[in-house]
Amino acid sequence: MIDLRSDTVTQPDQAMRAAMLSAPLGDDVYGDDPTVNRLEETMAVMTGKAAALFLASGTQSNLCALLSHCQRGDEYIAGQDAHTYKYEAGGGAVLGGIQPQPLAFNSAGEIPLLDIERAIKPDDFHFAKTRLLCLENTVGGQAVSQDYMREATNLARRFGIACHLDGARLFNAAEKLHLDIKELSQPFDSISICLSKGLGSPAGSVLVGDYELIAQARRWRKMLGGGMRQAGILAAAGLYALEHNVLTIADDHAKANHLGASLEGSPGFELAKPVDTNMVFLKLSAEEIAELAPFLLEKGIKVSTNRLVVHRDISTADLERVIQAFKQFSARSKKAN
């Protein structure tokens, strides 16, 4: 089965499984798991931050960041379609009493600076206190420029606002922008980086920041039920991914570009936007997807929306199967009409 629904569907390869099997373990809640400790130290150095915390998921990592930066009655600014606002079940509001202030992304995946400035509340007891700016990279498969990130975080700091980056696919952004992770992390007080998307680990994200913030996040992680015991089994997969799988992200991007160019050349298909990293977006209505998805499933291909996500488990041969299946669907639709 060729699964294009997301890069979260990757399976650990045999070398990663071997690393997991041989990892030295301890009780991470006591701070005794050497593999978790090594992963956290590695990510802190890689991002140029003082400390790091291994968490079960990106949702938990972002939530711990929100809870560590903000108090009840505070507010955070985020994109209207950002994960921290739209796709994480409202955890900040439900569990932290933190008010979200969503703002629309522009076509570059940016929240316009003027919109951010206008949304920052004055120091008045009528309003929630604006404490945090949450940005994201990548946004909808699009790498956001570092110039914008610096401008936006500089704006926030003029108002005394901290800055968090949801960097779930930050390694994809780094590859596209030809920048290292440390430079992309530098403008932010905290960054959440996912290990289970393009990097191919079975689970886990890492939150990085200064010592005080990570100490607070560690307390929140425990409260949220995220204190895993012999978590080095999962941390070993993350370490293996950092050492080996970062190098394959460029291949994912190249394959996505090939898929996008091939599908755009097929009758009846059009790209919704240029391919930037590992995602291909097609101009398809919900009705068209409802017709296309079962046809592709019969060919052994899974899709769920107009987004096709290329990842390390998709081979060149798989891509050719996908392209041929789309061509067959086009021919069938043309014949039906």
C-alpha positions as CSV (number, residue, x, y, z in Angstrom):
1,M,0.0,0.0,0.0
2,I,1.3,3.4,-1.0
3,D,0.2,5.9,1.7
4,L,0.2,9.6,0.7
5,R,-2.0,10.8,3.5
6,S,0.9,12.2,5.6
7,D,4.6,11.7,6.5
8,T,3.4,10.5,9.9
9,V,2.7,7.0,8.3
10,T,6.4,6.1,7.9
11,Q,7.6,2.8,9.4
12,P,11.0,2.5,11.2
13,D,13.4,0.6,9.0
14,Q,15.5,-2.4,10.2
15,A,18.5,-0.3,11.2
16,M,16.3,2.0,13.3
17,R,14.6,-1.0,14.9
18,A,18.0,-2.4,15.8
19,A,19.0,0.9,17.4
20,M,15.8,0.9,19.4
21,L,16.4,-2.8,20.5
22,S,20.0,-2.1,21.7
23,A,19.3,1.3,23.4
24,P,20.5,1.5,27.1
25,L,17.4,2.3,29.2
26,G,16.5,3.8,32.5
27,D,13.5,5.6,34.1
28,D,13.1,8.9,32.4
29,V,10.8,10.4,35.0
30,Y,13.7,10.1,37.4
31,G,16.0,11.5,34.7
32,D,17.8,8.1,34.5
33,D,17.3,7.1,30.9
34,P,20.7,7.7,29.2
35,T,19.3,7.5,25.7
36,V,16.6,10.1,26.4
37,N,19.3,12.3,28.0
38,R,21.5,12.0,25.0
39,L,18.6,12.8,22.6
40,E,17.8,15.9,24.7
41,E,21.4,17.0,24.8
42,T,21.8,16.5,21.1
43,M,18.8,18.6,20.2
44,A,19.8,21.4,22.6
45,V,23.2,21.6,20.9
46,M,21.7,21.3,17.4
47,T,19.3,24.2,18.0
48,G,21.7,26.3,20.1
49,K,19.4,26.3,23.1
50,A,20.3,25.5,26.7
51,A,18.0,22.6,27.3
52,A,15.5,20.2,25.7
53,L,12.6,17.9,26.7
54,F,11.5,14.7,24.9
55,L,7.7,14.4,24.6
56,A,5.3,11.9,23.2
57,S,3.9,14.0,20.4
58,G,4.0,17.4,18.7
59,T,0.6,18.3,20.2
60,Q,2.0,17.6,23.7
61,S,5.2,19.5,23.0
62,N,3.3,22.6,21.7
63,L,0.9,22.4,24.6
64,C,3.7,22.3,27.2
65,A,5.2,25.3,25.5
66,L,1.9,27.3,25.7
67,L,1.4,26.3,29.3
68,S,5.0,27.3,30.2
69,H,4.9,30.7,28.5
70,C,1.4,31.7,29.5
71,Q,-0.8,31.9,32.6
72,R,-4.6,31.6,32.8
73,G,-6.2,34.6,31.2
74,D,-3.2,35.3,28.9
75,E,-3.4,35.2,25.1
76,Y,-1.3,33.8,22.3
77,I,-1.3,34.9,18.7
78,A,-1.2,32.1,16.0
79,G,-2.2,31.5,12.4
80,Q,-5.8,30.8,11.6
81,D,-4.8,27.4,10.1
82,A,-1.8,26.8,12.5
83,H,-1.6,23.5,14.3
84,T,-1.3,25.3,17.7
85,Y,-4.7,26.9,17.1
86,K,-6.7,24.6,14.7
87,Y,-5.4,21.1,14.9
88,E,-4.6,20.4,18.6
89,A,-8.1,20.1,20.0
90,G,-8.0,23.6,21.7
91,G,-5.7,22.3,24.5
92,G,-4.3,25.7,25.4
93,A,-7.8,27.1,26.0
94,V,-9.3,23.9,27.6
95,L,-6.3,22.9,29.9
96,G,-4.5,26.2,30.3
97,G,-7.2,28.9,30.2
98,I,-5.1,30.6,27.5
99,Q,-7.0,32.6,24.9
100,P,-6.0,32.1,21.2
101,Q,-6.0,35.0,18.9
102,P,-6.0,33.5,15.4
103,L,-4.9,35.6,12.4
104,A,-4.9,34.6,8.7
105,F,-1.8,33.4,6.9
106,N,-0.9,35.1,3.7
107,S,0.2,33.1,0.6
108,A,3.8,32.9,1.8
109,G,2.7,31.2,5.1
110,E,3.2,34.4,7.1
111,I,1.0,36.3,9.5
112,P,1.4,39.9,8.2
113,L,3.3,42.0,10.6
114,L,0.7,44.8,10.7
115,D,-1.9,42.2,11.6
116,I,0.2,41.0,14.5
117,E,0.8,44.5,15.8
118,R,-2.9,45.3,15.6
119,A,-3.8,42.1,17.5
120,I,-1.5,42.8,20.5
121,K,-3.7,44.0,23.3
122,P,-3.0,47.2,25.2
123,D,-2.2,46.9,29.0
124,D,-5.8,47.3,30.1
125,F,-7.8,45.0,32.4
126,H,-10.5,44.7,29.8
127,F,-8.3,42.5,27.7
128,A,-6.4,39.3,28.0
129,K,-2.6,39.8,28.2
130,T,-0.9,39.1,24.9
131,R,2.1,36.9,26.1
132,L,3.1,34.8,23.1
133,L,3.5,34.8,19.4
134,C,3.3,31.3,17.8
135,L,4.7,30.8,14.3
136,E,5.1,27.7,12.2
137,N,7.6,26.3,9.7
138,T,6.8,24.8,7.4
139,V,3.2,26.0,6.8
140,G,1.1,23.8,4.5
141,G,4.3,22.4,3.0
142,Q,5.8,25.8,2.4
143,A,9.0,27.0,4.0
144,V,8.7,30.4,5.6
145,S,11.6,32.8,5.0
146,Q,14.1,33.5,7.8
147,D,13.9,37.2,7.1
148,Y,10.2,37.2,8.0
149,M,10.8,35.1,11.1
150,R,13.3,37.7,12.3
151,E,11.0,40.6,11.6
152,A,8.0,39.0,13.3
153,T,10.0,38.0,16.4
154,N,11.6,41.4,16.6
155,L,8.2,43.0,16.5
156,A,6.9,40.7,19.3
157,R,9.9,41.5,21.5
158,R,9.3,45.3,21.1
159,F,6.0,44.6,23.0
160,G,7.6,42.2,25.5
161,I,6.1,39.1,23.9
162,A,7.8,35.7,23.9
163,C,8.0,33.7,20.7
164,H,7.4,30.0,20.1
165,L,8.0,28.1,16.8
166,D,6.0,25.0,15.9
167,G,8.8,23.4,13.9
168,A,7.2,20.1,13.3
169,R,8.8,20.0,9.9
170,L,11.7,22.3,10.6
171,F,14.2,20.0,8.9
172,N,12.1,20.3,5.7
173,A,12.3,24.1,6.0
174,A,16.1,23.9,6.6
175,E,16.6,21.8,3.5
176,K,14.5,24.2,1.3
177,L,16.0,27.4,2.7
178,H,19.6,26.0,2.8
179,L,19.9,27.0,6.4
180,D,20.9,24.9,9.4
181,I,18.5,24.2,12.3
182,K,20.5,26.4,14.7
183,E,19.9,29.5,12.5
184,L,16.2,28.7,12.1
185,S,15.9,28.3,15.8
186,Q,17.8,31.4,16.9
187,P,14.9,34.0,16.9
188,F,12.7,31.9,19.1
189,D,12.4,31.3,22.9
190,S,11.1,27.8,22.3
191,I,10.9,25.4,19.4
192,S,9.0,22.1,19.0
193,I,10.6,19.7,16.6
194,C,8.8,16.5,15.5
195,L,10.7,13.3,15.0
196,S,7.9,11.2,13.6
197,K,7.2,13.0,10.3
198,G,9.8,13.3,7.6
199,L,12.5,11.9,10.0
200,G,10.7,8.6,10.2
201,S,10.7,7.9,13.9
202,P,7.6,6.0,15.3
203,A,6.8,8.7,17.8
204,G,8.1,11.7,19.7
205,S,8.9,15.4,19.6
206,V,11.5,17.5,21.3
207,L,10.9,20.9,22.9
208,V,13.9,23.2,23.3
209,G,14.4,26.5,25.2
210,D,16.2,27.9,28.2
211,Y,16.6,26.0,31.4
212,E,13.7,27.7,33.2
213,L,11.2,27.1,30.4
214,I,12.2,23.4,30.0
215,A,11.9,22.9,33.8
216,Q,8.4,24.3,33.7
217,A,7.6,22.2,30.6
218,R,8.9,19.1,32.4
219,R,6.4,19.7,35.2
220,W,3.6,20.2,32.7
221,R,4.6,17.0,30.9
222,K,4.2,15.1,34.1
223,M,0.8,16.6,34.8
224,L,-0.4,15.8,31.3
225,G,0.5,12.2,31.7
226,G,3.5,12.4,29.4
227,G,6.1,11.1,31.9
228,M,7.2,7.9,30.0
229,R,9.5,5.5,31.8
230,Q,11.9,3.5,29.7
231,A,11.4,6.0,26.9
232,G,14.9,5.4,25.5
233,I,13.4,2.9,23.1
234,L,11.7,5.8,21.4
235,A,14.5,8.3,21.9
236,A,16.9,5.8,20.2
237,A,14.7,6.1,17.1
238,G,15.0,9.8,17.3
239,L,18.7,9.8,17.6
240,Y,19.0,7.4,14.7
241,A,16.8,9.7,12.6
242,L,19.0,12.7,13.4
243,E,22.1,10.8,12.5
244,H,20.8,9.1,9.3
245,N,17.4,10.3,8.1
246,V,17.9,14.0,7.8
247,L,20.0,13.3,4.7
248,T,17.0,11.8,2.9
249,I,14.8,14.8,3.2
250,A,16.2,16.3,0.0
251,D,15.2,13.1,-1.8
252,D,11.6,13.6,-0.5
253,H,11.5,17.1,-1.9
254,A,12.9,16.0,-5.3
255,K,10.3,13.2,-5.5
256,A,7.5,15.6,-4.5
257,N,8.6,18.0,-7.2
258,H,8.6,15.2,-9.8
259,L,5.1,14.0,-8.7
260,G,3.8,17.6,-8.9
261,A,5.2,18.2,-12.3
262,S,3.9,14.8,-13.6
263,L,0.4,15.3,-12.2
264,E,0.1,18.9,-13.5
265,G,0.8,17.5,-16.9
266,S,-2.1,15.0,-16.6
267,P,-5.5,16.1,-18.1
268,G,-7.9,17.2,-15.4
269,F,-5.4,17.9,-12.7
270,E,-3.9,21.2,-11.7
271,L,-1.6,22.2,-8.8
272,A,-3.2,24.4,-6.1
273,K,0.2,26.0,-5.5
274,P,3.8,25.3,-6.4
275,V,5.5,22.4,-4.7
276,D,7.9,23.7,-2.1
277,T,9.0,20.8,0.1
278,N,7.5,17.3,0.4
279,M,3.8,18.1,-0.2
280,V,1.8,18.3,-3.5
281,F,-1.6,20.2,-3.3
282,L,-4.1,19.6,-6.1
283,K,-7.0,21.8,-7.1
284,L,-9.8,19.3,-6.2
285,S,-13.2,19.8,-4.7
286,A,-14.5,17.6,-1.9
287,E,-16.7,15.9,-4.5
288,E,-13.8,15.2,-6.7
289,I,-11.7,13.8,-3.8
290,A,-14.7,11.6,-2.8
291,E,-14.6,10.1,-6.3
292,L,-10.8,9.9,-6.7
293,A,-9.9,8.4,-3.3
294,P,-11.8,5.0,-3.7
295,F,-10.4,4.7,-7.2
296,L,-6.8,5.1,-6.0
297,L,-7.5,2.8,-3.0
298,E,-8.3,0.0,-5.5
299,K,-4.9,0.6,-7.0
300,G,-3.2,0.3,-3.6
301,I,-2.9,4.1,-3.0
302,K,-4.2,5.9,0.0
303,V,-5.2,9.6,-0.1
304,S,-7.6,11.5,2.1
305,T,-7.6,15.1,0.9
306,N,-6.1,17.2,-2.0
307,R,-2.7,17.0,-0.2
308,L,-0.3,14.3,-1.3
309,V,2.6,13.9,1.1
310,V,5.9,12.3,-0.1
311,H,8.1,10.6,2.6
312,R,11.0,8.3,3.0
313,D,8.8,5.2,2.5
314,I,7.7,6.3,-1.0
315,S,10.1,4.9,-3.6
316,T,10.7,6.1,-7.2
317,A,8.8,3.1,-8.4
318,D,5.9,3.9,-6.0
319,L,5.7,7.4,-7.5
320,E,5.4,6.0,-11.0
321,R,2.6,3.8,-9.9
322,V,0.8,6.9,-8.4
323,I,1.3,8.9,-11.6
324,Q,0.0,6.0,-13.8
325,A,-3.1,5.7,-11.5
326,F,-3.9,9.4,-11.8
327,K,-3.6,9.1,-15.6
328,Q,-6.0,6.1,-15.5
329,F,-8.4,8.1,-13.5
330,S,-8.2,11.0,-16.0
331,A,-8.8,8.7,-18.9
332,R,-11.8,7.1,-17.1
333,S,-13.3,10.5,-16.3
334,K,-12.8,11.7,-19.8
335,K,-14.4,8.6,-21.2
336,A,-17.4,9.0,-18.8
337,N,-17.9,12.5,-20.0
